[in-house]
Amino acid sequence: MSNYTPDIDYYEDMHYQEFLLSSRRKLICSPEKVMKEINLRGARNVVDFGMGLGFFIPYLQQKMDRESWLWGVECQQDLIDLVLKKKVDQGISNFSTVFLEKSDTPLLPQWIPFPEVIFACLSISTFANPGLAMDSLIRSMKPTGRLYVLDWAKTDYSEGPAIKEKVSLDKMKYLAELYSLNIVNQFSISEYIYGLEVKANDNFVFQFYDHRE
């Protein structure tokens, strides 16, 4: 059962965001194990989509090329403010935050350079249609870009969202296929967290709608 405030979405609850920074989160979502599955070689622009309080910022930057840039995208302004304070306090370089309004089609703003990689940890399942969310993120990237989706397995865990709010691995794969996306890698971080590497397949039409133009 969820322990979060019932009148807001669980991911807007600060207790949940604090859990995502805690050592308890590392037990089920080891950043070292995650980074072994993430290829950032040659990526000049990387997006941390749904960055929250910035748990993965140091891990992503350690994996990125020195001249590359990390963009932290978040829909909650209070979390962005806290991450910006962390940026100043810790002297984080090559990093910018981006506020993105909630939308069923999370297309990145035009002023962000087209990223080669988007990293989305525990965020795609928060959308009403995760397939459409993946579709929109793919449209926000270079045509050869890679989308990494890490999300909650549909199993009980003492913290995090209720099981009804989780999207199973099989359903996430089905939705990707429905939107002409290929799963090029599938991996398990723990019994509670799965990962996918997603790319556009040959039937994906980038020009069908492009809100960035």
N, C-alpha and C positions, 0 to 999 in steps of 0.2 A: 504493500500500500504506500502511496506517495505521502511524504511528510511535509509537502510544500503548501503554501497559501492557496486555498481553493478558488479564489476569485481572480487569479491571474494565471497565465501560462507558466508551467513549472520552470522553464528556462529564464523567466523574468524574475524569479525569486532569488534574492541575494544569497540565501542559504545554499541553493543549488550551485550558484557560481563559485561560492567559497569551497564547496565540495570538489569542484573541478580543479581547484588549485591545491588540493590537499594530498597528503601521502596516501589516503584511502583511494583516491582516483588512480594513483600510480600502481596500486595493487592489481587493478583490473585493466588498466590501459597504460602499460609500460611505455614511456616515450622512447626508450632505447629500442624496444621491439618494433614500435611504429616506424621509427626512422630507418630501420633496416629494410623496410618495404617501400620507402619513398625515394624516388630518383629525381634529384634537382640539378643534375649536371647540365650545364649549358643554359639553364633557365635564368634569363635576365630579370624577369618580373614574376614574383610568386605571390599568390593571394592566400591569406589565412581567412577563410570565409566563416563567419560566426566565431570570431576570435575570443569572445567572452572577456575574461580578465587577462588574457595573453599567456596562458600556460605554455603553448607551443612556440612562442616567439624565439627563445634562445635555441631550442632544438632545431627549428627550421633554419635559423641563421647559421648555425654551426655546419649545416649540411649544404648551404648555398655557396655559390662562388662569391669571392670577396667583393666584386663590383656589383653584385645583384641587389635588387630592392625587394623588400617585403611590404605588402599592403595588408593591413589588418582591417577587415570589413565587419561591421557590427551594426545592428539595428537599435541598440540600446545606448543612448547618449551618456548615461551615467557610467556605464562600463568603459566607454571610450575615454571619458574624463580620467578615470582611474588608471587606464593604460597610458595615457599621455603623461600623467604624473610619474609613472614608473619609467617612461622613456627619458624624462628629464633627470630623475633621481639616479638612474642607472647608466645614463649616457648611451642609450641605445641608438645606434646609427643605422643608416640605410633602411629606415622604417617610417611608414606613414599610416595614419588611421583614416578610415573612410566610413562615414555614416551612410547607411542604405536603408531607405524606408521599407517597412514590411510590404511584401507583395507576393502574389502567387508566382510571378515571373521575376526572380531576382537577377536582373541584368545589371552588370556593373556600369558605373557612369562612364561617359565618353572620355573624360580627362585622364582615366587610368590607362597606361600603356597596356596593350593586349598581353595578358600573361601567358606564359607557357605552361604554368602549373597552377591549379587551384586545389587547395587543401581544405576539406570540409569535415571537421570532426564533430560528431554528435549534433549536427545542425540540419541535415537534409530531412530527417524524420520529423522535424518540427513543421514542415510544410504540408498543407492539405493534400497536395499532389506531389510527392517526391520525384516522380518521373518528370513532371513539368519543370521542377526546380533544377534537376540535372540538365535538362534540355536548355534552360536559360543560361546556366553557367557555362555550358559548352559553347553557346553562341557568344559569350563574352570573352572567349579565348582565341588564341591563334588556332587555325584549322587543325594543326597537328598537336594541339595542347592535350594535357593529361589532367583529369579530375580524379582526385583521391577522396573517396567517401569512407569515413569511419563512422559506424553507428552502433546503437544498442541492439544486441540480439534480442529476439522476442522471448525472453526468459525472465523469471523473477530475480530481482536484486534488491537489497535493503535500501539503497539510495538511488536517486535518479527518477526518471519518469515512470508512471504506472505502465504496466505491461500493455494495456490497450493503446498507449501512445507510441509504442515501439513498432518499427517496420522490420519484418523478418528478412533475412538474407535472401530467401527465395523470392519474396515479393519485390525487393529492391532490384534484383537481377531481372525479373519480369518487366518491371517498369522501365528499366534501362533499354531492354530489347524493344519495348513498345515505342520508344522514342528514337529508334535507330541508333542506339549507342552500343558499343562493344565492351564487354568485360574482358580486359586483357590480363588482369591478374586478380586473384582472390586470395585473401589471407585471413588468418584468425589471430587476434591479439590476446584474447582470453575467451572463456566460455560466455562472457557477457558482451564482448565487443568484436565485431567483424570489420573487415576492410575490403574495399574494391578499388581497382584502378580502371577508370572509364575513359574511353575515347569515342569520337564520332566514327561511325562506320560509313561505308561507301554510299549508303542510301540517305545519309543525313544531308539536308538541304540548308545550308547556312543562310541563304538569302530569303528564306520563306517569310521570316519577319526578323528584322534587326533593329531593335529600339535604340541601338547605340548610334545609328546614322542620323 
